[in-house]
């Protein structure tokens, strides 16, 4: 009997729906910032510092100024009206730096903008740049964080007492006593070199002056349009009625486009002053040497455990190389403090102590990069976990299983204060163990003649979709915990969903449409997701920190549900039934098992255009605006497994397999989730095996092209295997957890453990990434030296 | 240096007679002079492959060519593949397999795939990965791109085997 069947609305959440943004991106019709061309648009180029730390003695711009096609040549004094960029924080022991939009008196890293040239096209602007001469008086430099942290090191900022701009301590329990009393202790020094995001679209800004409204629109390749609007508005004295930021298509960010840059302030200021549109597109070398960098940390850590392999105490000392300035808005504390916050990982460790220092060096500022601090934290801890396992002769999975927080122990507060909620810690480990068929690998591992084969595990947990109770960066006076959405049905029955967040490859036009469509009962392609325009929403910050599925998805659920209440109320009046009798689905609004049914265009016509069917008071606007704040956040967890083989002749390290088992809650679009995991893992592979920003003793970057700074190509990335676990859904709307960064968090540690395992017959540990054939060669030579010396 | 040079070139089946500065890059010519902004510039030193176009059927980097070197050539850019409503098979395969995220490297990949599909056997995933290794994608980790190309090879080889 059909009339007794309950009505089940079609599901779109969880479906691998093809992306709605793809048709334009696949046909060359995307709208990236560099594609913009408007009348009388002027083009900007920069003369950048070629010195790491120097006093500016003289800048000769005479020849450049008179070149045909040059509109203006500008130095620091031309921007004296703009306050220096400075990132405030309520964190104790934090000292803000002051970064002028063009270097004033001093340059503090190679690549820092010194002179801005505006010309009729980029070719002429670069011709003029080549005619400018800057005289520098170089100062002594302390290039590494270690050297710069010495109290006698030359100070990068005369206004600061030392190069240490932030420091913090974490203490839970009695770590020192616990370590002293423990049966076993393992220690190590761990490090990662600096990385940079390398989004394939370089940074690009076009400030368009609209003379009819005396208004400025910044089209920016940024992933934080709301933050950029608020801060440039403050710096230039422009409110939202005079200044908006638009991000149409953004060609990747991974964090590199997630801070405020001097160039975008200059583009806006010049356009506003000259009443003329101004464009700046960085070239790749500029993008590598003058975008935010990340991951430059050293960690000294000790793990204490009992004879059964149960962890007792963890101690860590973290030194972060934060670069020349404390970046806006995240501050210099973002990355090193995050290392300490996540260091205890997904394990029960009763005693924890950590010290963190962030030190200024004459290099580009560090900022967010996929994973932020956690790749370093996980590398250090997971290496210690494997060292503990080999001390006791336990398998890597056994020791993890003994220490991972169990299902009945949630919520669990780790030593840094972070609270883990139920997530599939054990389930991910078990899935990973099952997937790699360990027994079959053992024979291959044992035979060291042809290849050195190794396997490595890494388990981690991360906090995603962080609400207003926790600052994304410590002490940052900014609400990054809330998002706003407006969902409306217009007079034609079309659905628009307006969000303050924006996408730089995350597929939000599709995934948010899936959520709205399922909740409202329409088809995903009927929903027009509008995002990345600060003039359309009162407040919002952007897409970063694995927040958009949780916070953006959460507000999509809440706002659509509120809109559905309105729709049902109108339909109930029309049909003369109770609102609770109304159902929606496939674009129809109906009472099941009756003839009462209308579609969305019809209900829109009745509400907006028909003046007789509904009483006046029932003709309400079918629009809802909601704000959602998860207050705390959700816990995402995973286990990564890497299998590597090393050629004993060439020491080439081949990553043969990389497997991920992860719990990101309810999947909105499995294809999109897989894509995010794959991309994150590829960046983790780069961090582990290839990517290395090098600076010489004078602070000169020596990896400023993509030929020198090597990111993974299809030849270095294996087929990636991903299994999704839904241990128990979190209680945030939709049950989503963030997962955009996880791939980068787990893979480096898993690869370091795998390479160490492959080298076990040589007694070599890989504690510094990236590990390359030449670094491996050096480690082997060093080890041989040790053996030779002990034999003497 | 600033003398203009005459260039005759056919781009996506449209013939253009234009004067350009001898130093103008082919990529800038396509994007800024002709408005064909689907060809993207990612590195300007020939490594990333985002600016890949077809020159007389062969994939080349438009950031390493001058506009005057296009004189007399047949050029195909991403705009010449398929439209928003009726995509080329390569574009459709990329969509089906979610082989793009931010989309910035995508036009270069599409043109490279167009070239290698016509030229190489691509019998294994290893061969596909090798053939794609001159294009950098920072979003996808390549897995879905390889799957998309694999599906296109399967489709191609069924046709040629008949």
Interface residues (C-beta under 8 A of the other chain):
Chain A: X16 X18 X19 X21 X22 X23 X24 X25 X26 X27 X28 X29 X30 X32 X34 X35 X37 X123 X197 X198 X199 X200 X201 X202 X249 X250 X251 X252 X254 X283 X284 X504 X505 X506 X507 X671 X672 X674 X675 X676 X677 X678 X679 X680 X681 X682 X683 X705 X706 X707 X711 X712 X713 X714 X715 X717 X719 X720 X743
Chain B: X21 X23 X24 X31 X32 X35 X36 X37 X38 X39 X40 X41 X42 X43 X44 X45 X47 X48 X50 X77 X78 X79 X81 X82 X83 X84 X85 X87 X91 X94 X95 X96 X98 X100 X101 X102 X103 X104 X105 X106 X107 X110 X125 X128 X129 X130 X132 X133 X134 X135 X136 X137 X138 X139 X140 X141 X142 X143 X144 X145 X146
